[in-house]
């Protein structure tokens, strides 16, 4: 978990964690998420949501090592779910995948800015 003096950064990290967790659970079910986290976190050596927040390329690489060619379709579905449920604005699934693969602080910031609590009322 990121620990910053600015409580806003921590809140953003917790919102992102919660939203991504909902997306994965909606698509994979709770048991599927447990399996995903076990395998991806074993490869990363730490929490996958923290890595997503800090280094999208490292996250995507670990996901690809587990899912192979299925990583991209899964993350497209995650992006679609985020858009359809009001958790992401300004990025379509193609742009989301491109940013995940590109990585770097600029790409990570664009993803962080796009993902936010739902304007439809957080579920």
Secondary structure, DSSP 8 states (H G I E B T S, - for coil): ----S-HHHHHHHHHHHHHHHHHHHHHHHHHHHHHHHHHHHHHHTS-HHHHHHH-HHHHHHHHHHHHTTHHHHHHHHHHHHHHHTTSB-S--HHHHHHHHHH-HHHHHHHHHHHB-S-TT---
